[in-house]
Amino acid sequence: MDAGSQGMRKGGVVGGRYRLAELIGKGGMAQVWRATDLVTGQDAAVKFLRPDSEDLQQLDTHERLAELDMLRARFRREGILLGRLNHPGIPELYDQGSHQSLPYLAMRLVTGVTLHKFLGRHAPLPLSVAVAVAVQTADALACAHTLPVVHRDLKPQNLMISEEGVVALLDFGIAKPLGMGVTQYTRHGSTLGSRGYQAPEQILEKEPTTRTDIYSFGCVCYELFAGRPPFVMDGTKGLIEQHLHEDALPPSLYSAAVPEALDQLVLDMLAKDPEERPTIDEVLEVLRPLAPRPGDPEPRPRPHPDPTAPLRHPQDRPAERRPQAPAASASCVGEEWLDVRAIEQLCDKAEQEIQEGDPDETVRHLAELADRARAEWGSRRPLVRRIWELAAEGLRLTGDCGGAARLYQGIAEELVHGDGPQERADRAVLRLRLAECRLAFGEIEAAIRVIEESGHIAAGLPGLLAARVEEVRREVDLDVTERLADPGAAQA
């Protein structure tokens, strides 16, 4: 047993629940074990901090203790972030605590192959496969950015493709929540991120934003589409110098299958100035129309695992289940299938709370059930849309902008069907509410664009529908005006 596994052994039980089975991963500051959940019988991943790594051993006693304090704080923050992120492409947190004085995180185990190994086996990828990986990654990253959280270490080694083809975004160990009052857990002079994927502002040790992840994701997309990184060592210029000062060539120069829209998207993501990069929502607007759709044929040659499978056969996507259902007041949650009558009663109660201006636990309970309801009942059942709309509106009113934004976006993209006047008005209102929520994260320019677009949409709608859009449009416009007049509010 090496130093990195000191105090951990096969068969040991962590937190009275997780029996360690085998060491499956080890990095500079952490190790990961596959474990069996003694309550559910399912596999789990248990991540431990490594207090005896070589990097720490090279420090003197004072520095080592200070570094350990920082690492423990960062470890706790990772657990808090995972507990808040709710997305099938991000391993959910099951538990966290301390075992033999070492902090640990227990989370969903993702088995499969890293994108790094996948590219080594299958590059150059068919375009449909490359886009399938990109769109799944972007969707998971959008969940993080909604909070908002910056991952800060997006790279092929931190993307896992499961046996079913589902792409998972891993390792939030150096992720950082944005906002005022956030404690820094980084030593002065240390540059976080991985060489070859760091944004220029990371290299220069400037404050990261969600656009920092966009640059790293641009590097990943470049590899997906071109079959090679945007910059490589050429004997005359180092990677850092190229990332700081050189413009990448279009990916289509290395792969003729790359369409112009993807060429431009990747080059925009690699802009040196963060403000010139697209948001993750704008990235998804380009990727989604190019992604495989239900019923599409499988790629040729078909890789294993196949990242197009979850998009071509969404009904076969494995259900993501937490080891314990969240506490709830309705009996419908503990059952194998959701109970329609109980859900309708929850919706009625949530609607009453919203009308009274005091949404509370019922709304949050609906938000917890939203994904499960869509998975069980599909996207066309009116009750599913009612759940999502009530949950989104309630969370917005309680100030949970991140949770509300995810729901508004999901409704606009997946639950509103058709393109008639009613549907156009619905989408306009939903996008305005999404923009309103994103204002809390500083996305003022994006909100202004949505306000302008919704004005054009309202002009082409019948009177009552136009009035509905204009009412919400004025609310969001007033919010933008107030934030522009108060720079402190814009940064909050």
N, C-alpha and C positions, 0 to 999 in steps of 0.2 A: 504493500500500500504506500503510495507516494505522499509527499507532504500535503499536496492539495486535497487529499482525501482523509487527512488526519481527523480522527474523531467520528468518521462516518464509515459504516460497514454494512454490507449486504445483510438484510434481515432486521436492521434497526428500525424502530417505529418512531416517526416524527409527529409531534403534536397529538399523540395518542390515536392517530388515524392512518398515517401514510407509511406503509412498510417499504423500505428501500430495497430495490431489486438489482439495479446495476448503474454504474456511472456511465452516462451517455454523452457528456460534454464537459469541457473544461476550458476556461479562458483565463486571462491574466488575473481577474479579480473575483471570479465566481466559478462554481461547478454545478452541474445539473445531473440529477439522478432520475431514472425512471422508477416509479413507485406504484404500489397498489393501494387504492383507497379501500380501507377495511370496512367502510360503511356501505359503499355502493358496489365494490368489486371492480370498479373501472381503473384503468391506468391513469396516472397523473405524472406531471413533471414537478420535481422539487428542486428549487434553486437555492444554493447556499452561498454566502459570502466566504471568500477564501482569505483568512487573516494571515496566512503564511506564504503568500505568493513571493516569487523571486523579486518582483518590483519593490514590495514592502521590505523584504529582508535587506535590501541595499541601502535603506534609509537609516539614519541614526534614531535613537530611541524616541526623542522628542518629535521628530518629523513623522516617524512611523505611527505614533499615537494620534497625532493630528490627522494624518491620512486615514487612519482607521475610523476616526470619528466622522470624517467627511464621507467615507464609503458607506458607513452604517446609515447615515442620514440619507444618502442617495438611494440606498437599498429600500429604506422605508418609503421614500417618495415614489419609487418604482411601483411598490405595492399599492399605494394610494391611487396612482394613475391607472394601473390595470383594473383596479376596482371600479373606476369610473368609465372605462372604455367598454362599450357594448357593441361588438361587431364580430361576425363569424370569422373574419380574417385577422382577428387579434385574440390570442389565447386568453381566456377569461381567468381571473384570479379566483381560486377556491378558498385559500386560507393564507395567513401569514403569522409569523410568530418567531420564537427563539428556541433553538435546540442545541443543548450543550454549549450555551452562551453564544451560538452563532445565529444570526438572523436567517430566516428562510422564507421563501414564497412557494406556495403550492398552486399549480395552475394546470390548465388543460394541456395534455401531452399531444404534440403535433408530430406525427411520424411521416417520413417521406424523404425528400432530397432537397438540399439547398439549391437556390437558383444558380449559385456559383458552380456546383457540380453538374446541374442540369445543362447549363450552357456548355460546359466542358464536354458533355456527352453528345449534345444534339445541335450545337451551333454549326452553321447558320440556321436559324429557326424559320419555319414557314411563317408568313406574315400573320396568319390567323392565330397561331400559337403565341407569337410575340405580343400581339395586341391583347390576347386573353390574359397573359401574365400582367401586362401593364395596367389593364382596366381593373383587375382584381386588387392589385397593389394600390392603385389610386383611390379606390373605394375605401380601403382600410385606412389609408393616410387621411382621407377626408374626414373620417370619424375622429381621428386624433386632432386634426386641425380645428374641428368644430368646438373643442373644449375651451380654449385652444391649447394644444400641446405640440412642441417641436420634437421630433424623434431624435434628430442630430446625428444619427449613425445609420442612415439608409444605404444599404449596399447589398449585393447579391448573397453574401454570406448570412445576412439577417432576413432573408426571405425564404420561406420553406414551402415547397409544393407537396401537398399531401398525396397519399395513394389515390385519392378520389379526384385529384387535380385542383383542389382548393388552395389558393395562395394565402399564406399567413405571414403577417409582419411581426417579427420577433424582436426581443431584446430592447426594452425601454429603459435600460440601465442608466443611460445618460440623457434620457428625454427630459425636457424642461417645460413646465407649464408657463404660459405667458401671463403677464399682468403685473400690476403694481404690488410691491411687498413680497415678491418671490425671493426666497433665500437662494444664494448662489452656493453650489456644491462643487466648485472647481478651483483647483490651485492656480494661483497667478503664474502665468507663463506656460500653462499646459493647454494644448490645443486639442479639443475634443473632436471626434469624428475619425473616419478612416481615410488614409492616404489614397488619393485617386478619386475620392468621392466627396471631398470637402468643398463647400462653397467658398468663394474668395473671402467673404466676411468671416468664415470660420478660421481660415488660414491666418487672417489678420487679427484674430481674437476680438472681433467686434460682436455686439449683441446679436444673437440669432433671432430670426422671425420664422413664420411658417414658410416664407419664400426661400429660406435656407434649405429646407427639406426639398423644395421644388428643384433646386440645383442638383442635389444629390440624386433625386429621382430622375432628373434629366440624364445624368450619367448612366444610370441603370437602363433607362429606355434606349439610350444610344447603343448600348451593348445588345439589347434585345433586338433592335431593328437592323443594326449594322454588323453585328457579329464581332465587334471589337469596341474597346473603350474610346471615348472621344479624344483622349490624349494618352500617348505612350512615350516611354523614354526613347529618345532618338540619338543619344550620344552628344548632342549639343545643348539641348534644353531639358531641364528637369521638370518633373510633373508639377511642382508648386509654381514654377514660373509660367508654365503653360496655362494652368488654371487661373492664374492671376491676370495674365496679359494676352493670351492667344485666343482667337475665335475658332471654334470647332468647325470642321467641314461638314456639309450636309450628309446625313447617314446614307442617302440614296447613292452617293458616290461609291459606297461599298456594297450596296444591295439595291439592284434596280427595281425590286418589288416594293420599295418604300414609296408611298404616294406623297404628293407635294404637301398635303395637310400635315402629315406626320413629320416630314422634314422641317417645316416651319415651326411646329409645336416644340420639337426637341431643341432647336436652336434658340427659341424664345426661353425655354426652361433653363438654358445654359447662359443666359445673359449675365454679364459681370455685375450689373447694377440690380440689386434685389427688386427694386420697384418696377423694373422692366420685365420681370418674370410673371407668367400667369399665376392665378390662384389655382388651388387644386380643383375647384369647381370648373374653372375654365379649361383645365386639362381634361377633365372628364367629358366636357362638352364635345371635345374633338375625338376622344378615344371611343366613347360609347357607340356612335354610329358605325364604327369600323370593327367592332367586336363581334365574335360569333353570336348567332341568334338561335333560339330554340328551333330544332329541326334541321339545322345546317349539317352538311356531311362532315365526317371526321377528317382531320387534316391528313395529308399524305406527304411524307411518311408520318405515321402517327407515333408520337413519342410516348414513353411511359415514365412517369405519370403524364396524363394528358390535361393540361390546363384549360383546354377548350370544353371539356366535358361538363363542368358545372354550368357553363353558359348555354351549351347546346341541349343539355338535359337537366334544367333546373329542378324538375320534379324528383330527380334521383339524388339531389344534393343531400348528404347526410345531415340529419338534425343535430344541432349543437345543443347539448343539454348540460346544465350545471349539475353538480352532484347533489345539490339540495335546492329545492324550489324556494324562492323567496317567501317570507312570511306574507300572508294576505288574509283579508277579511272574507273573501268569497271562496266558496267551496270548489269553484270551477278550476282553480289552479292545481290542486293536488291530484286531479283526475288525469287519466291517460289522455282524454280529449277534453277540450274546452266545452263548457256547458253554455249553450246559446242563451238560455233564459237568465242565467246568472250574469253573463256578460252584458246583456241588455239592461239589467238592473244596475250594474256598475255604471254604464253609460248614462242612464237617467240621473243617477246620483251625482256624477261628475258634471253633467250639464247644469244641474241645479246649483252646484257649488260655483260654477263659472258665472252663471247669471247673477248670483248673489255677490260676486266679486271676491269670493274667498275660497279658491281652489286649494285642496289639501291632499291628504293621502290617497283619496280615490283616484285623482288624476295621475299620481305617480304610479299607482297600481296598474292603471290602464297602460301607461307608458311601458311598464315591464312586460305586459301581455301583448304589445303591438306586434312584435316580430313573430311571436308564436301564432297569433291569430292569422297573420298573413300566410304563414307556412302551412297551417292546417286548412284554411278556408279559401286560399287564393286571393288574387288582387281585385277581383270583380264583385265580390260580395259587398253589398252596401254597409253591412255591419262592420266590416274590416275598416272601411274608410272612415266610418263614424268613430271608431276607436282611435284611429290615428289623429283625426282632426281634433277631437276633444282633448286627447293627451297633449298635442302640440299647443293648442290654445291655452290649456291650463298651465303647462310648464312655462310658456312665455309670460303669463301673468304673474307667476311666482318668481320670475327672474332667472329661471334656468334656461338661459339663452342657448347653450350648447345642446341640451337635450331637445329643445323645441326646434332648433334649426335642422337637426337630423331628421326629425319627423316631417317637418314642412317639405324638405327636399324629397323625402321618400314618397309623400303624397303626390307632389307635382310630377314626379318622374315615373311612378309605377301605379298609382291608384286612380288617376284621372285619365279616362279613356275617351277617345274621340277628339274632334277638332271643330265642334260647333261653337256658337257664341257662348253658351253656358260654360263649356270646357275651357275656352280661351279666357273667359273672365275668372274662372276658378284658378287656372294656372297663374294668371297675373297677380291675383291676391296672394296666392301661396308664395310666389317668388318675392313679392313685397314683404311679406312677413319673414321670409328667410333672410332677406337683406336687412330687415330691422334687427333680427337676432344677431346677424354678423357684425352689425355696428358696434356691438359690445366688444368685439375683437379688433376694432380699428379698420374694418373694411369699408371705409367711407366712399372711396372712388367706385367700388363695385356697386354700392347702394345707389349712388347717383345714376349709374348706367341703368339699373333696374327701374328707377323712378322714371327716367326718360322713355325707356322701352314700354313701360306700362301705360304711359300717356298716349303713345301711338296706338297701343292695343285698345284702350278705352275709346279712342276716337272712332273706331270701327265697330263698336258694339251698340246694341239697342239701348234705349234710355236707362232702364232700371239696372241693367248689368253694368253699363258705363258708370252710373252713379256709385255703384258698390265699389268698383275698382278705384274711382277717384277719391272716395272717402278714405280708403286705406292708404292710397298714394299720398294724400295730404298729411296723414299722420306720420308716415315715414319721412316725408320731405321736411316736416317740422323738426323731427328728431335729428336729421342731418344738419339742418340749419343751426340748431342749438349746439351740436357738437363742434361745428366749424367755428362758432362764436366762442367756444370754451375749449381751448386746446387740451386742458387737463382732462376733460370728459372724453375727448377723442382717444386718449391714450389709456383710459381706464379699462 
